[in-house]
Amino acid sequence: MVLSAKRRLGARILKAVSSNLRLSILKLLFDRGPLSYTEIMNLLKLSPSKDAGRFAYHLKVLLNMDLIEPDAETKKYVLTDLGKSVIDFASSLEERAFKKKMLVRTSRLAIEPFDRNKIVESLVREAGVPIDLAQKIARETEERLFKLDTKYLTAPLIREFVNAILIERGLEEYRHKLTRLGLPVYDVTQLIRAMSSVSADVEAIRVAAGNRVIEEYTLLNVLPRDVADAHLSGTLNLDNLACWILKVDSFMHDLRFFFRSGLAFKGDTSIYVSVHPPKSFRAALQLTADILRIASAEISCEQGIDLFNIFLAPFIKHLSEEDIREELKHFLSSINLTVPTGVSIGIEVTVPSFLEECRAIGPEGNFVGSYGDYAEESRILASLIFDAFSEVGHLKPIFNPSPVIKIRPEALNDEVEKIIYEAHILATYGLPYFANAPLEKPASYMAVGHIFHADWRRDWELDTIRVGCVGSVSINMPRAFYESRGDRRLFFENLYDFSEKALRALEIKYLTIKQRANEGLLPFLIQGGRSDPYCRLEGSLFLLNLVGLNETVQLATKSTILEGDESLKFAGEIASYLTEVVSRYSRKRDMRFAMSLAPSAEVSRRMATLDVERYGLAEVNVSGSRERPCYSDVSSIYNGNIPLKRYLSIEERLQQLFSGSHVVRIPVSEDKADPENLLSITKEILSSSNIPLFTYDIPLTYCGRCNKIFHGERQKCPSCGSVSTITKFIRESARYKAIIR
């Protein structure tokens, strides 16, 4: 009798849920919790006027079977324990019935039967969703997917459905954590086409695709939402975003570290790399090339080797000049072909006083006197380096590596001037950079404009070598003005807001890179042990880079920086204000922040384009063309319309304000691109200006047919008349860029 009664009850329960509408009511209450009469009708999209009677009947059936019950306090309907059991049973039946029909192409590159529990596991593991809620979301996802009637499912498709349900339920914090990183098929196709159009190789395509994933990850999971939004909107630009959590931007090497002890650290796949101290000049150059290649895995933009000829001077004893020159040519060609980052080679034409008494390291890591003993060898090596550059770049100019020639005005003599003249022969093809480096102010320099003064720990070894630029953030100056609507008080408030976000972003990068080092993911830079790692991260630079300063000043004063004292004064006010903001933050965090005025052309174009889209072309002040708007810097707007001396005085003032990174580009016309004229300008700068770093900007044209270089922008080769083989070289920001016709 009891068994018969149970069977009859079971049959009645099954009959109660045989209606799709009644089963839908139960599932709604299971997924959403307590709901009122009206809420259930609205969610089921029933009409109160047409469906009220039918709905009331079905609700009564569920009540009579004790599958639902009204809550006394809220007056809403809730599932009973029996109702929950029925839903579990129904879901189990559905899963068994449709398990073979729903196949999934997984992220593990396999095809598997659909399993709702994997959605639950993912929600709990990745987003921290409570287990009960995760089960409800997984069940609703399964129901929606089954209605698709598709041949197969994919992991990204399932994740999209889960994210949609999370958004519908107002669970944005969980959706944010569950966001999938990657590129749509269309974007990958476009990426391949874009890279092909600039003659990139297949590895560049793979790297570009990987960079996009890291960029998305950084914006979604590393940076605060307000900082990420500022980058996406163009208020800020987190420079080298793809390497933000992985690499430092630049680094200044110290060859003595390796000449003394060799190269020894754990490399890829935990292989222990070990190279003995070099025995010869050739071995020293080979070791230097190896250092640059290996370090490029941990440095994204620029590597510098300061005091290059001085540290190598002990290795050239008893070598002929021809042998030295040939080894240098091989070294320069190797760097040009195999090192993916920029390389700056610091060359001294005299031995600086702070090095004269330092013990010199020679073959096999032995001490061989002091560096002051090798003044003659240092000068010979400097001269031969210029010869090697000329011969390697005789047919086609090479712009990597870049020689940075340090000139100390107080040490000039006839012999030194002869070497400097040789450097200016190279300057006719835009290659060298010149540093005005007084003896009392030790500093190291990079071609991209990064300058490391001995002003942090007040020690040249701690401040100028084995340090780098960890990262930089560019600030959209014109936008701060647009949003202030000309109100200067509000403009400076905007500047504070922008810079505060930028400084926080740089601090996050610093902490993240330290974490990478602690994880052992930067084996080259941390070699030497935690007590004295090769890279002195705590003494490295963090740059706040200003974009569109000239346009901002023009908006406020109606004249460009080059056109009047008022505009230059306002630029000084901006720089002074931001310098104070940066200094306070630097002292508070004990981080080496500095101001920079060396924005990349790509960043200036991005910010200008976004501002045109946001405010309209009529409301913004941009340079460039309508199709390719950009923000300018002072060097790019100088066209000889004011005396060179006036231009240099303005750049001198700006370099004093932006000491962290700034390289002055001095435009030179085709008819004045001769060594004597360039040398006279250099002497003028050394004698009457305090410009730390400068270079000469000479447009160049190269013909691939006759292998000749010509000054100026040519439409066709002056020698053979060819048009299709012409390549123009223009200096964008700090370095030359090739434009192929």
N, C-alpha and C positions, 0 to 999 in steps of 0.2 A: 504493500500500500504506500509506504513512504517513498519507495523508488518511483512508483507510478506518479505520485504527486510532484516529485522533483522534475520528472520528465515533462509533465504538463506545464509546470512553471517555466521550465526552460524554453518550451515551445512558445509560450505566451511572450517571453522576453524577446525571442528571436522575431516573433511576429511584430512586436512593438518597434523594433529597429529595422524592419523590412522596408520601411518608407525612407526614401532618400532624404526627405525633408527632416524627418525625426532624427536620422543619423547625423545630418548636418548640424542640427541643434545641439546634439550631444558633443560633437567635435568642437563646435564653437565654444561651449562652456569649458571643455577640457583645455583648449588652447588659450582662451582669453580670461578665464576665471569668471566670477559672478557677473551676470548681465541682466539688465532689466528687460521687461517685455518689449519695450520700444527699441532698445538697443539690439536685441536679437533680430527683430523684424528688419531694422535698417541694414544690419550686417548681411542678412540673407537677401536683401534687396526686394522685400515684399511690400506691397502697397497696403497701407492702413485701410483704405476704402474698399479695395477689391479682395484682399486676402485675409482680412481680420478673422472671419469665421473659420476658414480652413486652418489658419495658424493656431487659433484657440483650441480647435479639436485636437490637433497633433500635440500641443503642449499638455492637454489634459491626459492623453494616453500615456505620455512619459511620466507625468505625476502619479497616475494610478498604478503604474508598474514600479514605482519607487526608484526610477532612474534619475530623476531630478527632484529638487525640493526647494521651496522658497526660504530665503534667509530672513529670519525674524527682524533683524536690525536694519539691514540695507534694503529690504523688500525686493531683492534681486534673486534670480534663480541660480542655483549651484548644483553641480554634479554630486550624486551620492556615491558611496563606495561601490555600490553595484553598477552605477553608471560608468565609473572609471574602469571597472573590470570589463564591461561590455566594449568600451573603446579599445582597451588593450587587446581584447580578443579579435575585434574587427580589424585592427591594424595588423595583427599577426596573420590573419587570413589574407589580407590584401598583399602583404609582403611575400607570402608563400606563392600566391597566385601570379604575381608579376615579377618575381625575382629573376626568372629566365628571360624576361622580355626587355629589361632595362640593363644595358651594358654601358660601362664607363671607360673612356680612354683617360687613364690617370696621368698625373705629373711624373710618375715613374716610368712612363713610356710602356705601359702595359694595358691590356683590356681585361676588365674584371666585372663581375655582376655588381649591380648597385647595392650598396649596404648603407642604410640610414644611420647606423651606429658610427660610421666614420665621420659623418657630419657632426654628430654629438661630440666625438673625440676632438675634432678640429676646433669646434666652438669653445670647448673647455680649455684645451691646451693653448691655443693661439690668442684667444680673446678674453679668457677668464670668465666665461658665461656660466652661471649656476647650472648644475646638472639638470634640474627639472625644466628650466627655461630652455636649455639646449635641446632637450628631447622634444619639446613642443615645436620648436623652430624646425628641427629635423623632420618631424612628421609632416608639417605643413609644406616644407620644401619637397618632400617625396610626393605629396598629392599633386602639387603644381607641375612637377616634372613629368608625372605619368600622363597628365593631360596633353603634353606636347606631342606624343605619338611620334617621336623622332627615332631614327635608326640607331643612333648611339648618343651618349652624353659625353661631355668633357668636363674635366675638373674645373676649368675656368667658368664654364656655363653654370655648373652647380653652385660655385661660389657667388656668381652674380645673383642667382635666385636667393641665396641665403642673405646676401647683403641687402637686396630689395626688401625682404621680409623684416630685417633689422631696422631699416629706415622707416617702413610703414608702422612699426611698433614704437618708433621714437627712441631706438637704442643706438644712437649715433656713435657713442663712445666705443661700443663693441664693433660696429662696422668699420670704424677707423683702424682698429687693430687688425681686422681681418682682411684689409685691402690687399689685393694681389698685385705684385710688382711684375712688370713686363711690358711688351710692346704688342699692339694689335698687328695683324698680318699686313694691313695697308701701310702702317708706319714702317715696318721692316722693309717692305718693297720700296717705299720712297727713300728710305735711308740708303739702300743699296744703289739706287739710281743717283742720289745726290753725291755719294762718295765716288761713284764711277765718273761723274761729270768733272771732278777735280783730280782725276787720275790717281785716286787713292788705291792702295793694295787691299787684298782680302783681309789681312790682319787688321787694318784700320777699320774695316766694317765691323768685325767682331768686337773690337775694343769699343767702338762707338755705341754698339748695342748694349754692351755690358755697362758702359758709363751711364746710359739712361736708367738702368735698373738701380744702380747705386744712388743716382740723383733722387729718384723717387723715394727710395728707402730713407735717405737722409732727411728729406722734407717731411715724410710721414712719421718717422719713428725716432728721429734724433733731435730735431729742432723744435722749440716751442711753436705753437700754432701761429702766434703773431709774427714771429721771425720768418717762418716759412711763407706766410701770406705776403709779407713785405717783399720777399724775393720774387714770388710768382707775379706780383703786381708791378714789379719794376721800381719800387721805392728803394730797394737795396738790390745788390747783386753779390751773391756769395761766390766769389771768384774761384774757379776750378772746383765747382760743386761735386763733380764726379769723384774727386780725390779728397773731399772734405773730411771724411772719417778714416782715411787710409794713408795719406802721404803728406809730407811737408811740401811747401811750394818751391823753396830754394834752399841751397846749403853751400857754405863756404868751407872747402876742404883744407886740411893741413897735411901736406905731403910728409912732413917729418914723422908723423905718427906711423906711417907705413915704411918709410925708409929706415926707421929704427927697429921696428919689430916685425915687418912683413905684413901679410894679410892673413888673418885667421879668424873665422867665424862660421857659424852654422848657416848654410844657404838653403836652397830649395830642397824640399823633401828631407830635411835634416842632414844633408850631406855636409860634412865638415870641410870647409874651404881653407887651404893652407898654402901660402906662398912665402918663401923666405925673403929676407931683405935683399934688395937688388945689389948685384956685384958690379954692374957696368952702367954706362949711360943708356945703352939700348934697353937693358933690363929695367932701369928706372922709368923710362918712358912707357915700356910695355905694362909695368905695374900701374902707372898712372892711368893708362887707357882702360885697364881692367877695373880699376876703382870706379871710374866714371860709368862704365857699362853696368857694373853690378849695382851701384848706388841708384841708377835711374829707375830701378824697381821700387824705390822708396821715396823718390823725389819727383815731383810732377812737372816742374817748369825749367828751372835753371840750376846748374852747378857751377861753382866758382873754384878756381885754384889760385889763391893769392900768393904773391912772392915766388912765382913759378921759376923764373930764371935764377933767383938767388938760391933757392933750395936745391936746384939741379946743378948749380955751379961746381960743387965738389966732385961731380961725376965726370967732368969733361977734361980733367988733367991728362995731358999727353995725347989728346985726340986732335986730329987735323980738323980744320974748319970745314972741309968738304965732307968728312965723315959725320960731323955734328949736323951739318945742314941736311944731309940725306936722311938721317934718323929723324930729324924734326919734320921733314916733309912727309915721311911715312906716318908719323904720329898724327899730324894734322889731318891727313887724308883718312886715316882710320877713325878718328873722332867724328869727322864730317859724315862718314858713311854708317857708323854703327851705334852712335850714342843718340837715343831718341830725344833727350832733353837739350836745352840750350847749354852751352859751356862758355864761361868767361874765364880768360886766362890773364891774371894780373901780372904785369911786367914792370919791374923797377929799373930805372936808368941809373940809380945810385943805390948803395946799400944804406937803408935808413938807420939812424943812430941807435934806435931801440933794438936793432938786430946785430950790431957790430960785435958785441961781446958775447952773443949767444953761441953756444957750442954748435959747430957744424956737423951734420951727419953725412957721412960719405959711404962708399961701397961697403957692403955686408953689415951695415948698421953701425959701423965704428965711428967714434968721434975723431974728427980730423981738423982740429983747431977751431977757430971761430969764423962766423960768416964775414966778418970784416976782412979776413985774410983773402977772400975770394972776390974782391971788388972788380978786378980786371976780368976774371972769368964771367962774372955776372954781366958786365957790359958786352963782352964778346957774344955771349949767349943771347942777349937782347937783340943785338944787331942781326945775328943769324936767324933768329925767330922771324924777324921782319923779312929777311931774304926768303925764308921757307914759305911764308904766307904769299909773297909775291909770285914765287914759282908755282906753287900749288894752284893759285887763283889766276894764273897768267891767261889761260884760255877762257875760263868762266869763273866769275867771282864766287867765293865761298863765304857764307856769313855765319858759319858755325864750325869751329869755335870762334869766339870774338876776343881779340886782344884788348885789354884795358890797360892803357899806359899811364902809370903814375908819374907825374912830374912834380918834383919838389923845388919850387922857385929858388929857394935859398942855396940850392946845391948846383945851380946851373954853371957850366963852364963850356969851353969850346968842344971838348970831347963829348960831353953829354948832349950838347946841341946837335952834334953830327948824328947821333943816334936818333934824336927826336926828329930831325929832318927826314931820316929814313922812314920813320913812322908816318910822316905826312905824305910820303909817296904813296903808301897804302891808303891814306885818307882820301886821295883823289878818287878812290873807288868805294868810299863810304865805310870801310871796314873797321878801323880802330875807334875806340872810345878813349877819351882823355880825362884823367882825374887830376884836379888841382889839389895836391896832397901835401900841405905843409908838414914839416917834421914834427911840430909840437901837437899835431892833431892826427894821430894814427887812425886809419880807417881802411876798410876793404870795400870794393865796388864790384857791381855786376852790370852787364850790358843792359839788363832789363830795368836798371835804375835803382835797384836795392843797394843801400849804403849802410854799412855797419860801422858806426863811430865808436871810439873807445870812451863812451859816456855813460855806460850802464853800471858796470862794476869798476870802472876807471882803470882797467887793465887791458892792454892791447890784445893779449892772448885770449883772455876770457870774452872780450867783446867783439873781436873782428874776425876770428877764425873758429872753426868747429861750431859755428852758429849758423842760423839761416832765417828765412822768413817762413813761419809756420803757415800763415794764411793771411788773406786780405779780403776786406769787404768794401765794395764800392757804394757810395751814397749818391742818390739822384738829387743833386742840388736844385736844378730848375723845378722839380716837383714840389720841393719844400716851399718855393716861392709861389708857384701856381696855387697851391692850397692855402697860402696865406692871403691871397688876393691883394698883394702889395703892402700888407701891414707888416712892418719890420719886426715888431714885437712878436707877432704870431709866427713870422718866418723863423726867428731864432728858436722859438718853442718847437717848431717842427724839426729844426736841425737837431735839437737835443733829443727829441723822440727818435729820429732816424738813427743818430749816432749811438744812442743807448741800446737799441736793438742790434746794431752792428757789433758793438763791443761785447754784448752777451753772446752773440753767435761766435765770435772769435774765442771767447773763453771756453765755450762748449767744444770748439775744435781743439783747443789746447788740452783739455781734459781727455778728449777722445783719443788724440794721438798718444798721450801718455799711457792710456789704457792699452792701445795697440802695442806700445813698446813693452809694457809689463806682460802682455800675452805672448811676447816673443815674435810678433809679426813684422818687426822692423829690425831684423838681425844685423844688418850692416851698420845702421846708425847707432845701435846700442852696444856694439862690440866694445870690449874693454871692461865690461861689468857695470853693475848699477852704481858702484861708488864713484866711478869716473868714466861714464860712457863716452864714446867718440863724439856723438852729437850732444852739445850742451843745450838741451831743450829749454831749460829755465832762462837762458840768456838770449833766446832767439826772438826775432821781431814778429809783431802782429800789426798789420797796416790798415789804416782807415783811409780809403782812397776816394777822392772827390771827383765826381763826373759832372761836367757842365758848369764849372765855376765861371768861365767866361760868359756864357749865356745868362747865368744868374745875375752877374754883375751888370750886364747890359740891360736886363729887365729893370733893375733897381736904379741905375744911374743914367740910362739912355746912351751909354758909350761902352765900348769894349775895354778890356784891361789895358790894351796898347794905346788907347786914345785919350786918356786923361788921368790926372792925379786923383780925382774923386773916385773913379772906378777902381784904381789900384788901392786906394785907402779902404774902400769897402771890402775888397778881397782880403785885405789885411785884417779887418774887423772879423770877418768870417773865420779866417784861419786862427786868429787869436782866441776867439770864443771856443772853437772846437778843440784847439790845443789844450785849453784849460780843462775841458770836459774829459779829454783823453788822459791828461796828466793825473787828474783825480782818480779816475778808474784804474790807471796804471799803478798808482801808489797803493790803492785799496787792495788790488789783487796781486801785487808784486809781479806784474807782467810787463814786458817791454813793448808797449804800444808806441806807434809813431804815425804821423800824418804823411800822406802820400799824394802826389799829383802826377801819377803815371797810369792813367786808365787805359785799358786795352780798347782798340778800335771796335772790337766785337761788342763789348759791354756798352760803349757809348751809343752804338747803333741800336742795340736792344732797348735801352732806356728811352732814347728819342722816339723810336717807333711806337713803344707802348704809350708814351705821353701824347703822341699825335692821335692814337686810337682813342685815348681816354678823353682828351680835351678838345680835339679838333685842330686841324692845321692852322686855322686863323688865330687860335688862342695861345699857341706855343711859340717859343723862340728856339729854332733849331738851325743847324748848319747842314751842309750836304744838299742833296737833291730832294725833290718831292717824293721820288720813289725810294730813295735811300737816305732818309734823314739820319743825322748823327749829332752828337754834341762835340764841340771842338776843344782843343787845348791851345795854349798860347803859341806853341811852336807852329801848329798847323795854320794859324791865322796870320802869321808874320809872312809878308810877301815883299819885303823891302820898302814898304810905304813909309817907314820911319827909319832914321839912322840906326845902323847896327849897334852903335854904342848905347843908344836909348833902349833898344830891345834887350841887350845884354844886362843893362841895369835893372830892368823889370824882372828878367829871369833870375838875377841875383837875389832880388828881394823875395821872390817866390821860393827859391831854393832854401833860403833861411827859414821860411815858414813851414816848408814841407821837407823836413830833413830825412825822413824815412825812405823815400823813393822818389826820385825826380831826375830825369836826364834831359838836358837841354839839346834840342836838335837845331843846328844852325844851318838854315837853307843857303845853298851856294849855287849860283847860276853856272851854266855850262862854260861860259867864257872865263870864269874866275876859279875854276876847279884845277888849280895848279899847286904844287907843293909850297912854293914861295908865298903865295897869297894866304894859303891855309895856315902856314907856320906863323905868318905875321899876326893873324887873328888870334892864334893860340897864345902868342907872346903878349898880346894886348890883354887877353883874359887873365893871364898869370900875373901881370904887373898891376892891373887896375881893377880887377873884379874878384869876387869871392864865389865863383861858380864851381861847385865841387866836381860835377861830372857833365861832360858835353861830348857831342859828336857832330860830324858834318853830314848834312842831308843833301845828297847829290843824286838826282834821278839818273838811272842807268838803263841802257838798252843792250841786250845781248842777242846776237844772231847765231842760231844753232847750225846754220849751213857753213858759214866761214869762220866760226869760233872766234868772234871778236866782240869786244865790249866797247860801247860808245857812251859818252856823256849825254844826258838829256833824254827826253821821251821822244822816240822816233817811231814814225808810222811804218817805215820800211828800212831795211839795212842800207846804210850809206855806201857800203862796199859792194855788195852783190845785188842790191835792189830787191831782195826777197821780202815778202810781207808775212807769209805763213810761218816762217821760222823765227819770228821776232818774239822775245820775252822781255817785258818791262819789269824793272825792279824799283819799287817805291818803298820808302820807309814808313811803315804803319806803326805808330807808337814807337817803341825803341828799336825794333829790328826791321830789316828789309823783308818785303814780301814779293814773291814772283807773281806777275799777272801775264798769263799766256793768252795770246790773241786767238 
